[in-house]
Amino acid sequence: MAVIQTRGLSKRYKDKWAVDHLDLQVEQGDIYGFIGQNGAGKSTTLKLLCGLARPTQGEALLFDRPIRDSVARRRVGALIEQPGLYPDLSGRENLCLYAALLGLDSPERQVADTLETVGLSPKEKKPVKHYSMGMKQRLGVGLALLGGPDLLLLDEPINGLDPEGIREMRELLLGLNRERGLTILVSSHILGELSKIATRYGIIQQGRMVEQLTAGELAQKCTDYLHLKADQPQKAAALLERELHLKGWEMRPEGEIRIYETADVKAVGQILAQAGVAVEEMGLHRQDLESYFLERMGGENHV
């Protein structure tokens, strides 16, 4: 079941398309890693999904309902950019205030349970302004959990955290997904950490979706591969598929052939030479997670 589905979702600010005809799909139970360079449109997309911005064009469905539908909205919790916390109040007092605004039944009990879920003590009385960054981020996730949502939208929840804070956030998100069955869409530029939790990825560039793939598909792509360029790439691919029975390969837009399964380099060269196909480049290449994402996002800039 698709928990989030967008079709041509777009947001324009003056003469700039922050989100440009975005097609995105998140399945129930996913931890969906949303990846892109700074300014690619990640935060704007999340704002559109939780109703903080109105789309210029296109549509978005949450649980098969329009994003403005009150039933769908009640099933969504969100932490966009920095959590809106009152610095002079304690964590419990912050949650109690939000629980009252939401009109929750038994707010004291829900607040205590939520604090324990995110690893904070319900008895802690010190004001939030004295919290560490990690504690503030976990409290922000706690705000998003009030009301018992089925979907969490989290924008850079590990940004600025130290290694221990990152580990705590990672374990929290994995626990919420595994124990409560929450679907989570999380944006992050820390690719190594995201790869430890994501079950599916979406790569965005200049407001457009470049690629969506599962963790298994990504693992297959981030392996050693044989890189090949020939003067007749289509003929070369057909020959190799037929003669070597290749299945794990792809043709790149620029005519490069990538072979992801074990192939005898000498045999590849002989087959192509006998067919009159000139090999321009050929060699083994290691594709790691970061280089794959950077390549798909179109550059070597920070994400």
Protein Blocks (a to p, Z undefined) as FASTA:
>chain_A
ZZbdcehiacdehjacfbghiacdddehiacdddddehilpmmmmmmmnopaccfbdcdd
eehiafklmklmmmpccdehjadddfkbcfklmmmmmmmmnopahkllmmmmmmmmnopa
fklmbdfklpcfklmmmmmmmmmmgopiabdcdehklgoiafklmmmmmmmmmmmmmmno
pacddddfblklmmmmpcbdcddeehiafbdcdfklmmmmmccddddddfblmlmmmmmm
mmnopabdcddfkopacdfbdcdfklmmmmmmmnopacfbgcdddddfklmmmmmnopab
dZZ
